Amino acid sequence: MLPEPHPNVDEVELHVDNTVIRLIRRLTYDLPHEVSAFIPRAEIRRRRYENGQLVWEEEVILNSLTVVHSPQRPPTGERPPAAGPDIAAGSKAAVRLNYTSGKGIGC
């Protein structure tokens, strides 16, 4: 059996409104590692006008969206192994943010 070309695969996918941010890392080594994704702030605004007048408005503000995958640390006083534990190829961290709007102005 041939070894896999990428023994470590990390995938992070963030969905914020109609925007998708995707990070895929394929690593050829089997050492402990960390993958992080940060969105400090996202602001989404929607407005509906009828006959030139604002009839509906919605604002969504999201702060500090964070996804982190960190290596396992050895107990205090122990040394880390030369190579990290085997991590299955295709392991994933995924976050999906779905926002269902409530009633806006004039609804």
N, C-alpha and C positions, 0 to 999 in steps of 0.2 A: 504494500500500500504506500503510495507517495504521500509525503507530507503536504498539508494544505499550504498554498502560497501566502495566505494571510491568517495566521493562527489567532490573531486578535482583531476583531471588527467592532467598532463602536459606532452607533448611529443615534443621533438626536434630531428630532423633528419638532419644531415649534409652530403651531398654527395660531395666529393672532388675527382675528377678523378674516380678511381675504388674503392675508400674507402668510407665506410658508417660508420658514428658515430651516434649512436642513444641513446637518454636518455629518459626514461619514468619514471615519478614519479606519484604514486598513493597514495593520502593522505586521511586518514580517518577523518581528521578534516577540518573545514571550516574557517580557519584563513587566513588573507592576507599572501602572501609568494612571493618569487622570484625564478625563475629558470634561470640559466645562462649557456652558453656553449662558450668556447673560444678556438680558435686555433691561437696561436701567429704567426706561419709561416708555410707554406707548399711549398715545392719545388718539381716540377715534371720535369724530364728530359727524353727525348726520343732521341735515335740515331739510324740511319739506315746505315748499311755498305753493300757495294757490292764489291766483290773481295778484301776484306781487306781494302777498302778505305771508309772513312766517306763521304756519299753522302747527308745526311739529318740530321738535328739536330733541336730540339725544346726544349725550356726551359720556364716553367711557374712558376712564383713566386707569391704567394698570401700572403699578410700580414694582420694580425689582423682580422680574421673572428670571428665575435661576434654575439651571439643571447642572448638577455636578456628579460625576462618577469618580470616586477616589479609590486608590489602592488600599487594600487591607493592611493595617499597621500591625507589626508584631507586638506582643505584650511587653510591658516595660522591662528592660534589662536583657531582652533577647535581641539577637541580630537578625536583620531581614535575610531571607534566602538569597542566594546568588541570582536565581531566576524566579520570578513570581509564580504564583499558582496558575495552573492552566485555566484560561478563560475561554469558554466555548465560542467558536466563531459564530458571528451573527447575533451576539448578545446586544440588546437594545435598551436604550432609555428613551421614552417618548412622553411628550406632554401635549395634550390637545386642550386648548382653551375655547370653549363654546360659550358664547354670550347670547342669552335670549332676552331681547329688549322688553322692558315694561312699557307702560303707557307714557307717552311723551306729552308735551304741551298741546293742549287742544284736543286730546284724544278721549 
